[in-house]
Structures are given as structure tokens and as C-alpha cells.
Amino acid sequence: KTLVADPLMLLLVLALGCNPSSAATASPSVPHVKPSYSFGRTFLGLDKCNACIGTSICKKFFKEEIRFDTWLSSHLKLPPNSLLSYSGNYTDDAKSWRLVDITRLTSKYQHDRADKRICTSLLKTRSCSLERALRRTQRFQKWLRAKRLTPDLVQGLPSPMLRCPSQRLLDRIVRRYAEVPDAGSIHMDHLTDRDKLRLLYTLAVNSHPILLQIFPDVEGWPFPRYLGSCGRLVVSASTRPLRDFFGAAAEVAADLALQLLAVLRSMATNDLNYFFYFTRVDAGTFGVFSNGHLFIRDASTLGIIDKEEGTQRAPGRASEYKDIFSCLTVDCQSEFVSCDSISEKHSLVMVCQDLLPKLLARKFVSPVQERIDAFLQRCARGLGEHQGSNEAMEELAEILKPLRSCDSRFAYRYPDCRYSDKY
């Protein structure tokens, strides 16, 4: 009599990609069945492609070279699919592992609502092939015919990054798009129809992974490293959110505040002449690596103004083109921030209002604490007309610099800080 595996046990074995021969109840034929990994397609969002980010790192998931923290237990259960982000571990050699962040473009609720909106508004059905529906749109048909990504192709998309794009910025997006193997050209000839839809979808839902690709950390930009994507999940280097440090020791708080000021300065003044500004900040906007280095953890709220080439501003609200891609994650009636309204102090004032008070409150002795509090109150009110952002940041930096310490907690600048005035 041939032994038959328990159906639930067999499904679990196939799903997790384990060696079926180790299951006592498995029949001899089971080891020859190729695992389908269907356990992860829905979780990863692969079943939604090509209304997704990409597939560049899927093999890592299927080979278990990217593991969720829960996979370190004996049960190998997938975490809840309702979370926006997950902590994971990544390896290239199966021996050394490093922490990574695994993040969704938006919440599963928003994804599901957007998917339903695509089907109901474009095909008048409750469920549909997302790719078939989106390919029919006027915008995507223009993308298919286009040889180059131009401002009219991204007009009306809700990403702050695209509110006033220059041709130089759009060329950079195409040239550095990491989800295709042979990037490097400003022309879109190397992008297949599938690639174009994935790029458009990503720009429409959340431009965070695109920013990580076109302004990489290896070139000195203050973003975590982009490792790849699979379905609707992005994998990047791991950081702890700044909120975890609101209760940190005074010298740690002073160090992080100084780094935050340095990031704002580099975002406003850099070799490429791009001016970056935040449309909003919160306790998760910035993150800290294990070596103490502060980076921008969430780039989705960053706008970009090209100081070198100028901008191709979208027309006024009354005539602005909007379609389904404008409304996947935001209300179609949402007002967009005008690039003309952004001042050089914009991001600094936001940080003074929402982050620095939480990081620096009640940390220092008198009269240093009073000087910090007075500055933050003045900064939160807009600093007035007679002080620019650079002068203001330098004023706060001069208060904070003597409060730092030089020890192994600050590995990103230790032991250099013992020998250099820079630290």
C-alpha cells in the first residue's frame, strides 16, 4: 500500500521549500515535485505584477537568502501581511548575515483599495487584471510611444519628487533605474513594456525606491542602500527610526541633531545642484544605522527642485491633467504644494517644529538647554526675514558641537574623532 502524505503537511513542505525527503510521511515521488513557492506570491505582491515595483531580488526570497525575523524561529511562519515594514536578514554567502528593512510601498489596505479603484473605474468590474486595465489608459499608451521620459508623461502624478521635474531629473530616473539589467541610457529603448508599467506604477504610488536608486549611498547621498524589490516589497539596508532615540543620552541626542543639520545642508546645497525639500516629516522620516550614522529613512515625502536647469512646472490646478495614476494612494482632489512656495528654510522649519524638540528636550544643563529651547522656538516660527537657513543651522550647530563625545558608540566617526577637528 502506497503511503500518502497528509495534505496539510505536504503543502507546508512545498511552501517552505524544505527537503520533502525529510518528512516521514512523504511518498518517494515527493522529492521530484518542484516547489511552486505559491506561499509567497500573494504576500510579496507578485500576483499583482506588473502593477508592482519589480522582481530583481525575488530569487533571494525563494532561496531563503532573505529571511524575515520570524523565519529564525523553528516554525518558519510568514509575518502578517498587514504590516507596512518588516525586519529581515540578508546574505550573499549563506554564512554572514546583515539586517535589512523589507518595506511595502503603502499599506495593504491602501493597495487593495487602489487595486479595486483600478478595476471599477477602468473596466467597471470589482476584480480584474490590473496590467490589462492600466495598459489601456491614455497615459500608459503615451509611455509606450515615448522614446524619452518627459515632464508631460509624469504630469499629475502625486509624488512630491515630480511636482516640478526638470528634464535632467527625468533622464536620471531612466538612466539609473535599477530594475532593468542594462540601464545607462537616457532613452527608454532598453525598457520593455513591462518595465515601463512597473516604473510608472512605482512613481505613481511611492517614489521612495526610485530616489534610493538614482541618488545612491555609495555616492554620498544620505539614503539607505537599495538592494532590490520583489513584487510590492522593497529591500534596503536596515536603519532604526529616529523615534527610537528620543530618549537617548544627551551626547547621543546632540550627535544626531548635528547629523540631521548636516543632512539638511547637503539636501539644499550639493554638487548636482538639486534642492531637496520635505513636504512633511515625522519620527520615521530619519533613521540611524548600527554605526550611529543618520540617514533619510523614508524618502517618499521629498520634493526636488533643479537649481541648474530650472523646472518644467505643471500648469495651474484648473487645467492639470489627472487620471487613475494620480489617485492610487491619494484623493484625486488633493491640493499639491506649489514649487514656487518652497523657501530655503522650508525643511529646517519643519524639523524645528516636529523633530528636534522631541530629540533635544530636557537633555542638557542650564543655560545650554535654555539656549537650545529658545532657538527651536524661534526656528519653529520661521526664523524671520533676516536669518537664512545656513546661518540658523550654524547657530544651533555651534551650541551642540561641544556636547558631543568621542567613543565607540559613534562608530561612523570613531576613532577619527580623536585626531580630527572635523569631529
Salt bridges, closest charged atoms under 4 A:
GLU64 OE1 - ARG67 NH2 3.93
GLU65 OE1 - LYS60 NZ 3.19
GLU65 OE2 - LYS63 NZ 3.77
ASP92 OD1 - LYS60 NZ 2.79
ASP92 OD2 - ARG98 NH2 3.73
ASP101 OD2 - ARG297 NH2 3.94
ASP112 OD2 - LYS108 NZ 2.79
ASP115 OD2 - LYS48 NZ 3.57
ASP115 OD1 - ARG232 NH2 2.96
ASP152 OD2 - LYS142 NZ 3.43
ASP171 OD2 - ARG148 NH2 2.50
ASP193 OD2 - ARG135 NH2 3.44
ASP195 OD1 - ARG194 NE 3.83
ASP217 OD2 - ARG225 NH2 3.10
GLU219 OE1 - ARG172 NH2 3.68
GLU219 OE2 - ARG176 NH1 2.89
ASP244 OD2 - ARG240 NE 3.54
GLU251 OE2 - ARG409 NH2 2.99
ASP255 OD1 - ARG404 NH1 3.93
ASP255 OD1 - ARG413 NE 2.83
ASP306 OD1 - ARG168 NH2 2.80
GLU308 OE1 - ARG168 NH1 3.90
GLU320 OE2 - ARG163 NH2 3.01
ASP323 OD2 - ARG139 NE 2.88
GLU335 OE2 - ARG317 NE 3.34
ASP340 OD1 - ARG313 NE 2.82
GLU394 OE2 - LYS401 NZ 3.92
GLU395 OE2 - ARG378 NH2 2.59
GLU398 OE2 - LYS401 NZ 3.42
ASP407 OD2 - ARG409 NH2 2.93
